Amino acid sequence: MKVAVYGAGNQKLYVDQLNLPEKYGGEAPYGGSRMAIEFAEAGHDVVLAEPAREMLDDAHWKVVEDAGVTVIESDAEAASEAEVAVLFTPFGKKTFDIAKDITQHLPEGAVIANTCTVSPVVLYYVLERELRRDRQDLGIASMHPAAVPGTPQHGHYVIGGHSSSELDIATDEQISRCVELAESCGKTAYVVPADVSSAVADMGSLVTAVTLSGVLDYYYVGTQIIKAPVEMVEKQILMTLQTIASLVETSGVNGMLKAMNPELLVRSARSMHLLEEQEELDAAINTLSDLDDEVIQWINKGEIRHTDLVAAQALANELKNLMGGKAAEGTIRRCMRKMFE
């Protein structure tokens, strides 16, 4: 398979700042360069596009090239034969610019796969004009490593499949191609809805894991101990998650915390300690009860801005009823793009 990887990975970040060799193991080069090495060692024809030579030192570049990876500066040249183009590139606009550029040069039926840079659905919306008008053959998926490539923790890839909204941004064959590429390197491939991939694979998975643990704790207490109706429990979960998400969107994390009031939240949450063992709740209460003065001052400086606390799916359905399907879909897509632009 012909593969192009965009971005070698910032080794100063991985080695000097994060100290990955000591904390997690493995050896440099990490990141996109390590992905390229592993793809090449699996027998694929791999090109690594990286215009910033300083990302790796000479010894690391030698490791890359000795693995059989072709290193070039030109994004367009790297795309010219790529069946899979993997974006290990900076978060936000830079990735969008690279993606827009390579759509003109990729061969028929190629698939662009994001890593930790952006949701594949958002990437599709950013490229929608090009994909609908000129390159309907291209697909958008993900090859999210869900850990830093080169560390022992990187034993899997998260592949973005069909989205939960039934938006087809890649064909079954293109998704399977990403799975095949991952598995050829000895990695486990997890196919999840494209619009879910970032939540379970990105750095925010820390938030996802802690949140899901709390959701399961409350769901069990609510339905099995309190014996509340499932619908009521799920609506309370929805209300809580939507409140937090909306406040973060409008007011930032410290504004959200100021509105929620950690001291008050601890008092309320203690009343939900109804089982002998509720480790997730105990951990949360301990964390929120032990905020240092610097964090408290940061919270107090937060600003609670205007926030419409409305369930997103309910709002989307109302938009479709009021505006019609096409107009509502356009509005929803613009909103998704603005989250990352």
N, C-alpha and C positions, 0 to 999 in steps of 0.2 A: 504494500500500500504506500502511496506517496503522501507524505505528511509534512505540513509546514507548522512550525511553532514560532509564535511571535513573542519575543521577550525572553531574555536569558535569566532574569531574576536578579534582584539587588543583593549581591553577596555581602556587602557591608552591613546591610540590615540583618541578614540571616546569621552571619558569623560574629560581627562586632557588637551589634545591639541586642539581638535575641539570644546569642550564644548557643546556637542550636547544637553544635558538636557535643557540648557538655550536657545540655539539658535533655536533648532527645536522641543524640547519637547520629549515626550516618556520617557522611563526609561531603564537603563542598566539591563541586558546585551544586547548590540546591536550586529549586525552582524550575523555571522553564528549561534551563539548560540540562537539568537532570532528566526532565521528561523527554527531551530530545534524545539524550543518551540512551535511555531505556527503550524508546521506540526503535532506535537504530539497532540496538543489540538484539531486539526481537526480530530483526530482519527487514524492517521497513526502510524505505528511501526517504530520509529526513533532511529537511532544510531548516535551519534556525536563523530567523531574521532578527538582527540586533544591531542597530546603528551606533549604539553607545558602547564602544569597545571597553571602556573603563568599568563596566558592570562586572567583568571577570578579570583576574590577573592572568598573566601569560601561561602560568602552570595550569590553571583551570581551563583556559581555552584549548590547551594541548589535550587535556582529558576529553573535551568535547569532540575535537577533530579526530583524535585517535579512535573514538568509538564509531567513526564513519559518518558523522554529521557534517553536512555542508553548511558553513557559516557565511551569510551574506548580509549586506546592509539594506538592500532594497526590498520593501514590503511587496511591491508589485511583482518583482522577479520571483520571490518566494511563493507567491500565489499561483504562478503560471501553470503548474502541474499538480497542485495539491488537491487530493481527494478529501482530506480533512485539514482544516486550518484551525489551529488551536491558539486562542488569544490569552497568553500569559502576560497581560499588559496592564498599565496603570488604570486605576479606578476612574470611571467617568469619561469625559470628553475625548481624551487621547485614544481610548479604546474605540469609541464611536468613529473617530476620524480614520483610524486604521481600517476598521471594518468597512466603512464606505469606500475607501480607496481600493481594497482588494476585491470587492464585488465585481469590479470591472475586469479583473484579470483571472479569476478562478475558472477552472474548466467546467464543462457541463456536469451538473448533478453534484457538485461539491457541497460539503457541509461546513459551516462555520461553527466552532464550538468554543463557548466562553469558559473561563475558569472562575476565579473569584472576583472578577471585575464588575459583573453586572448580571442581572437576571436574563436568561435567554429570551424571555417574552418581551422584556423592555428593549433588548437589542433588536428584536424583530420589528418592534414598533418604530424604533429609530431608523431602521433600514427599509421600512415598509414601502416607501416610494420606489426605491431602487428594485426591491424584490417583486413588487407587483407589476412594475412597468417594464423593466429590462431583464431581470433575472429570476423569473418564476421557477427556474429549475433548482435554485440554491436552497439549502435547508439551514435552519438554526437549531443547534442543540447545545449540550454542554459536555465538557470533559473535566469536571471539577474534581481535583485531587483530594479535597476534603482533609488535607494535611499537607505539610510542606514536602514536595517531591525531593527525595534524597534522605529523608528520615525514615526510621523503621515504622513509624505510624502510618506512612503512606502505603497502604495495602489495598486500596480500592479507589474507584472512580465513581462519581455520581453523574449519571447520564440523564440529560433532560429529554423526556419522552413527549408524548402528546400532552397538552396543557389541560388543566381542570376545566377551563372554559370552552373546551372542544375546539380551540384554535389550533389548526394544523400548521406548525412552522417547520416541520421536517417530515419526510416520508418514513415509513417503516424501514426501508432499506438504509436510509441515511442514519437513523438511530441505531440500527444493527451494526453499521459500519463502525460507529463509535464504541459500541460494546465489544466488537471484535478487536479493535485496536487496544482497548484496555486489557482484555483478557489475554491478548498475545504477550503482554508484559508480565503475566502472572498476577495481575490484579483482579480483585472481585469487582464486577460491574453491577451497580444498583441503578435500575431505571426508575425514575420517579417523575411525576408530572412536571413539565418544564417550569411552570410558575411556582413550584414548591422547592426546586433544587437549591436555590440560594439559602432558604431558611434552614435546610437540613445539612448543608455542606459548607457554607461560608463561615467566617469568623463569628457571625451572629448565632451559630449553632449553640454557643454557650447559653445565650438567652433562650433559645428554643428548648434546650434540654431542661433547664431549670423551670421554665414555664410549663412544659408538658408534665413534668413531675408534679407540680402544684395542681395542675388541672386534674390529673388522675387521683391525687389525694382528695381533693374536694369532691370529685365525682363519686368516689366511694363513700365518703362521709355523708354527702348529701343524699345519695340514693339508698344506701344500705343502713346507715345509722339513724339519720334524721327521717328517712323514708319519704323524702320529698319527691314529687313527680319529676321524671327525667326532663320533661320540657322546661320546667322551672329552673332546674339545675343548669341545663345547657344555656338558657337565656342569661342567667347570672354570670356564667363563664364568659359568654359573648359580651355582656355589658362591661365586665372588668377589662377584658383584653382590648375592646374598642376604646374604652376611656384612656387606658395607658397609651395606646398607639396614637390616638388623636392628639393627646396633650404633648407627646414627644414631637409630633409633626409640627405643631404650632408654637410650642414654648420651649423646646429642647428638654434635655434630661433634667436639668436642675429646676426648670419651670414645672415640669411634671411632678417632681418630688415635692416641690413647695405646695402644689395643689393637693397632693395626696396626703401630706403631713405624716412622715414616718412614725413619729411618736404616737399619734392617734391610731395609725394602722396597726402598730404593735399591740395596742390595747384591744382593738377589735379582733385581731387575728387570734389572740390568746383564747377568746371565747369559742373558737372553732377547734380547740385542742380536745377532741372527744374520744380519742383512742390512746391507749397506753404508749404506742409507738407511732409517731408522726414525724419521722426524721426530717422530711423536707420542710415542714412547718417550723420545727425546732431550729433548723439551720437558718431559715429566713428571719425568724424572730431574733435570734442571736446576732445576726448581721445588722439588722435595722436598729437594734437596741444599743449597738456599740459603735455608732458613727462618731468619728473624731471631730474635734472642733473645726478643723479646716474644711471637712466635708459639710458640716452644718452651716458654716459661713457661706460656702458655695451655694448651698440650697437656698439660703435666705436671700441671696442676690438674684435668684431666678425671677423671671417675669412671667406671670400667667396671662397669656394672650388669648384673644378671642378664639374659641374652639367650639365647633358644632359637633356634639357628641351623638353621632348617628351611625348606625350599623351600615357598613359599606355596601353589603350586598342588598340590603333593603333600599338604600339610596339608588343603587344601580338599577334595580327593578323599577323604581318610581320614574327614573329618567327615561327608561325604555317605554313606559306607559305614557309619559307626557310628551316626549320628543319623537318617539318612534325608534325602531331598532338601529337604523343606520346612524342617525344623528347622535344617539346615546353612545353607541360604540365608539364613534369618533371622539366624543368628549372623554370617555373612559381612557382611551388610548393616550390622549394628550396629557391627562393627569398622571398616568403611569410614567410617561417620558419625563415629565417635569420633576419627578422624584429624584432623578439621577442626572439631569442635565445641569 
